């Protein structure tokens, strides 16, 4: 019977195999591991020799796992995931750290202005805010909470709706200094209109043509300026460059303090909202729940509902 010992060398080769099985490419695995393609290939061949089985079928332009390879990949993934969770738990017990991933616009307009209150309530918690818009894998990455704008379709996670979004035009008060508020939609279309180029993966309703069509006007939009993300759009609007469509959560404080104004009465209700996402099996559920309760209260959404999607 062929005996296999879990030596340090074997464990290292299994870790390399897990990445190669995930990528189905030695080249991409090498990029992730910061080694050469030949080094990955050598370690996989050595692992196959150790186990006396074939793990990959090497085709012309891709790799395919054998049945034995699929079984081993599942086992290694499960074991490494458990190990990552345990290490993260040990780290969180020592550091009591809460890492939050949210979009730059939500971070700057909603979270950071209020965060000192949470830190005063929990002085022993180290809060790390990562401003990013990319898709985050909470099961694999060192992130405890993810806050994203969307429609609630987040499979396998605890999902808490924090807001219901309304799309509305906003601008600087100085832009309307010679106009009587509220202005008409015909007056609005003559003002410089700012466009967010990322709007279609954010909220499709944040499109000027869609907005005007919703109120019976077929308007061809020639944007004054085009910006990639919401936080850039809002900086431009506050600076008086034009009018932009924004979701209500991001501009609520600015409108309240008359930094921004709503030039027209028209607005669009959407089914979109900001959602707080976390893992059902998080190592420190009490800390997650404390932050979740605090933030949903801050967002003034009284009927926050949590469920596993």
C-alpha positions as CSV (number, residue, x, y, z in Angstrom):
1,X,0.0,0.0,0.0
2,X,1.4,3.4,-1.0
3,X,1.9,5.5,2.2
4,X,1.7,9.3,2.1
5,X,3.2,11.4,4.9
6,X,2.1,15.0,5.5
7,X,5.6,16.5,5.6
8,X,6.2,20.2,5.3
9,X,7.2,19.7,1.7
10,X,3.9,17.8,1.0
11,X,1.8,20.6,2.6
12,X,3.6,23.2,0.5
13,X,2.9,21.2,-2.7
14,X,-0.8,20.8,-1.7
15,X,-1.1,24.6,-1.2
16,X,0.4,25.1,-4.7
17,X,-1.9,22.5,-6.1
18,X,-5.0,24.3,-4.6
19,X,-4.1,27.5,-6.5
20,X,-3.4,25.6,-9.7
21,X,-6.7,23.7,-9.4
22,X,-8.5,27.0,-8.9
23,X,-6.9,28.7,-11.9
24,X,-6.6,25.6,-14.1
25,X,-3.4,27.2,-15.4
26,X,0.1,26.8,-14.2
27,X,0.9,30.3,-15.6
28,X,-1.9,32.0,-13.7
29,X,-1.1,30.0,-10.6
30,X,2.5,31.2,-10.8
31,X,1.4,34.8,-11.1
32,X,-0.7,34.5,-7.9
33,X,2.1,32.7,-6.0
34,X,4.8,35.1,-7.3
35,X,6.9,32.2,-8.7
36,X,7.8,30.9,-12.2
37,X,5.5,28.7,-14.2
38,X,8.2,26.0,-14.3
39,X,8.3,26.1,-10.5
40,X,4.6,25.4,-10.3
41,X,4.8,22.7,-12.9
42,X,7.7,21.0,-11.1
43,X,5.9,21.0,-7.7
44,X,2.7,19.5,-9.3
45,X,4.7,16.8,-11.0
46,X,6.4,16.0,-7.7
47,X,3.1,15.9,-5.9
48,X,1.7,13.5,-8.5
49,X,4.8,11.3,-8.0
50,X,4.3,11.4,-4.2
51,X,0.7,10.4,-4.5
52,X,1.2,8.0,-7.5
53,X,-1.8,9.5,-9.3
54,X,-2.4,12.0,-12.1
55,X,-4.1,15.3,-10.9
56,X,-4.4,17.1,-14.3
57,X,-5.0,16.2,-17.9
58,X,-2.7,18.6,-19.8
59,X,-4.5,19.7,-22.9
60,X,-3.3,22.1,-25.6
61,X,-4.4,25.4,-24.1
62,X,-5.8,24.4,-20.7
63,X,-5.7,22.1,-17.8
64,X,-8.5,19.8,-16.7
65,X,-8.7,18.1,-13.3
66,X,-8.9,14.3,-13.2
67,X,-11.5,12.7,-11.0
68,X,-8.7,12.1,-8.4
69,X,-7.6,15.7,-8.8
70,X,-11.2,17.0,-8.2
71,X,-11.5,15.0,-5.0
72,X,-8.2,16.3,-3.8
73,X,-8.9,19.9,-4.7
74,X,-12.2,19.8,-2.8
75,X,-10.5,18.4,0.3
76,X,-7.6,20.8,0.2
77,X,-9.9,23.8,-0.4
78,X,-12.0,22.8,2.6
79,X,-9.0,22.3,4.8
80,X,-7.4,25.6,3.9
81,X,-10.7,27.4,4.3
82,X,-11.0,26.0,7.8
83,X,-7.4,26.9,8.6
84,X,-7.9,30.5,7.3
85,X,-11.0,30.9,9.5
86,X,-9.2,29.6,12.6
87,X,-6.3,31.9,12.0
88,X,-8.6,34.8,11.5
89,X,-10.5,33.9,14.6
90,X,-7.3,33.8,16.7
91,X,-6.2,37.1,15.2
92,X,-9.5,38.7,15.9
93,X,-9.5,37.5,19.5
94,X,-6.1,39.2,20.0
95,X,-6.6,42.3,17.9
96,X,-10.4,42.8,18.0
97,X,-10.2,44.2,14.5
98,X,-13.2,45.0,12.3
99,X,-12.3,45.4,8.6
100,X,-15.0,47.1,6.5
101,X,-15.1,47.2,2.7
102,X,-17.3,49.9,1.2
103,X,-17.5,52.0,-1.9
104,X,-15.5,55.3,-1.8
105,X,-18.6,57.4,-2.0
106,X,-20.3,55.6,0.9
107,X,-17.1,55.8,2.9
108,X,-16.7,59.5,2.5
109,X,-20.3,60.6,2.6
110,X,-21.9,58.3,5.1
111,X,-19.5,56.2,7.1
112,X,-16.5,58.3,8.0
113,X,-18.5,61.3,9.2
114,X,-20.3,59.1,11.7
115,X,-17.6,56.5,12.6
116,X,-16.2,58.3,15.6
117,X,-19.5,57.6,17.5
118,X,-19.1,53.8,17.0
119,X,-15.4,54.0,18.1
120,X,-16.4,55.9,21.2
121,X,-19.0,53.2,22.0
122,X,-16.4,50.4,21.3
123,X,-12.9,51.9,22.2
124,X,-11.3,48.4,22.2
125,X,-12.2,47.8,18.6
126,X,-9.8,48.6,15.8
127,X,-11.8,49.7,12.7
128,X,-10.2,49.4,9.3
129,X,-12.1,51.0,6.4
130,X,-11.1,49.8,2.9
131,X,-12.6,52.1,0.2
132,X,-13.2,50.0,-3.0
133,X,-15.9,49.1,-5.5
134,X,-14.7,45.7,-6.6
135,X,-16.4,42.4,-5.8
136,X,-15.1,41.0,-2.5
137,X,-15.1,37.3,-1.5
138,X,-15.9,37.4,2.2
139,X,-15.2,33.6,2.5
140,X,-11.6,34.0,1.4
141,X,-10.5,37.6,2.0
142,X,-9.6,39.3,5.3
143,X,-12.8,41.4,5.3
144,X,-15.4,41.2,8.0
145,X,-18.2,43.4,6.5
146,X,-18.9,44.5,3.0
147,X,-21.2,47.4,2.2
148,X,-22.5,47.7,-1.4
149,X,-25.2,49.3,-3.4
150,X,-27.5,46.8,-5.2
151,X,-30.7,44.9,-5.1
152,X,-30.1,42.2,-2.4
153,X,-29.0,39.2,-4.5
154,X,-25.9,38.1,-2.5
155,X,-25.9,34.4,-2.3
156,X,-24.7,32.6,0.8
157,X,-24.2,35.7,3.0
158,X,-26.1,37.4,5.8
159,X,-27.8,40.4,4.1
160,X,-29.1,43.5,5.8
161,X,-30.8,46.2,3.8
162,X,-29.9,49.6,5.3
163,X,-31.6,52.0,2.8
164,X,-34.1,52.4,0.1
165,X,-32.7,54.7,-2.6
166,X,-34.4,57.6,-4.4
167,X,-32.7,59.0,-7.5
168,X,-32.7,62.8,-7.6
169,X,-30.9,65.6,-9.4
170,X,-28.7,67.7,-7.1
171,X,-26.5,70.8,-7.7
172,X,-24.7,73.6,-5.9
173,X,-27.0,76.5,-4.7
174,X,-24.7,78.8,-6.6
175,X,-25.7,77.2,-9.9
176,X,-29.4,78.3,-9.4
177,X,-28.7,81.8,-8.0
178,X,-30.5,83.5,-10.9
179,X,-33.4,81.0,-11.0
180,X,-36.4,80.6,-8.9
181,X,-36.6,77.2,-7.2
182,X,-37.9,74.7,-8.0
183,X,-37.1,74.9,-11.7
184,X,-38.9,73.0,-14.5
185,X,-37.5,70.0,-16.3
186,X,-37.1,72.1,-19.4
187,X,-34.9,74.5,-17.5
188,X,-33.0,71.6,-16.0
189,X,-32.0,70.1,-19.3
190,X,-30.4,73.4,-20.3
191,X,-28.0,73.3,-17.3
192,X,-24.7,71.5,-17.5
193,X,-25.4,67.8,-16.8
194,X,-22.8,65.7,-15.2
195,X,-22.7,61.9,-16.0
196,X,-21.3,59.1,-14.0
197,X,-19.8,56.5,-16.3
198,X,-20.0,53.7,-13.8
199,X,-23.8,54.2,-13.3
200,X,-25.0,51.1,-15.1
201,X,-23.4,48.7,-12.6
202,X,-24.3,50.9,-9.8
203,X,-28.0,51.9,-10.3
204,X,-29.3,51.9,-13.9
205,X,-31.8,54.6,-13.0
206,X,-29.0,57.0,-12.6
207,X,-29.2,57.8,-16.3
208,X,-30.3,61.2,-17.5
209,X,-32.2,59.9,-20.5
210,X,-34.0,57.4,-18.3
211,X,-34.8,60.2,-15.8
212,X,-36.3,62.6,-18.4
213,X,-38.2,59.7,-20.2
214,X,-39.8,58.8,-16.8
215,X,-41.5,62.2,-16.9
216,X,-42.5,62.2,-20.5
217,X,-39.5,64.0,-22.1
218,X,-37.4,62.4,-24.8
219,X,-34.1,64.2,-24.3
220,X,-30.8,63.6,-26.0
221,X,-28.1,64.1,-23.4
222,X,-24.7,65.7,-24.1
223,X,-23.0,65.6,-20.8
224,X,-20.9,68.6,-19.7
225,X,-18.5,66.3,-17.8
226,X,-18.0,62.6,-17.4
227,X,-16.7,61.0,-14.2
228,X,-16.0,57.4,-13.4
229,X,-17.4,57.1,-9.8
230,X,-20.0,58.7,-7.5
231,X,-17.5,60.3,-5.2
232,X,-15.9,62.2,-8.1
233,X,-19.3,63.2,-9.4
234,X,-20.3,64.7,-6.0
235,X,-17.1,66.6,-5.6
236,X,-17.7,68.1,-9.1
237,X,-21.3,69.0,-8.2
238,X,-20.3,70.6,-4.9
239,X,-17.7,72.6,-6.8
240,X,-20.5,74.1,-9.0
241,X,-19.6,72.3,-12.2
242,X,-23.2,71.2,-13.0
243,X,-26.2,69.0,-12.0
244,X,-25.9,65.2,-11.4
245,X,-28.2,62.4,-10.6
246,X,-27.4,60.8,-7.2
247,X,-28.9,58.3,-4.8
248,X,-30.5,59.9,-1.8
249,X,-28.3,58.3,0.9
250,X,-25.1,60.0,-0.5
251,X,-26.5,63.5,-0.6
252,X,-28.9,63.5,2.4
253,X,-26.4,65.3,4.7
254,X,-25.3,67.8,2.0
255,X,-28.9,68.7,1.2
256,X,-29.7,69.0,4.9
257,X,-26.8,71.5,5.4
258,X,-27.6,73.4,2.1
259,X,-24.3,72.3,0.5
260,X,-26.4,70.8,-2.3
261,X,-30.0,71.5,-3.3
262,X,-32.6,69.7,-5.3
263,X,-33.3,71.9,-8.3
264,X,-36.6,70.1,-9.3
265,X,-39.4,68.3,-7.5
266,X,-39.2,65.2,-9.7
267,X,-37.4,62.1,-8.4
268,X,-37.4,58.4,-8.9
269,X,-38.0,55.7,-6.3
270,X,-36.0,52.5,-6.9
271,X,-35.8,49.0,-5.4
272,X,-32.0,49.5,-4.9
273,X,-30.4,50.1,-1.6
274,X,-27.2,49.8,0.4
275,X,-26.7,46.4,1.9
276,X,-24.5,45.2,4.7
277,X,-23.0,41.8,4.0
278,X,-21.3,39.4,6.4
279,X,-20.5,35.7,6.7
280,X,-23.1,33.5,8.6
281,X,-20.1,31.7,10.3
282,X,-18.1,34.8,11.3
283,X,-15.7,34.2,14.2
284,X,-17.0,37.3,16.2
285,X,-20.8,37.5,15.5
286,X,-21.3,39.8,18.4
287,X,-19.0,42.5,17.0
288,X,-20.6,42.2,13.6
289,X,-24.1,42.6,15.1
290,X,-23.0,45.6,17.2
291,X,-21.7,47.4,14.1
292,X,-24.8,46.3,12.0
293,X,-27.2,47.6,14.6
294,X,-25.3,50.9,15.0
295,X,-25.0,51.6,11.2
296,X,-28.7,50.7,10.4
297,X,-29.8,53.1,13.1
298,X,-27.5,55.8,11.6
299,X,-29.0,55.2,8.2
300,X,-32.5,55.7,9.8
301,X,-33.9,52.5,8.2
302,X,-36.2,51.2,10.9
303,X,-37.3,48.0,9.3
304,X,-33.8,46.5,8.5
305,X,-34.3,42.8,7.7
306,X,-31.6,40.2,7.9
307,X,-31.6,36.9,6.2
308,X,-29.3,34.3,4.6
309,X,-29.5,34.8,0.9
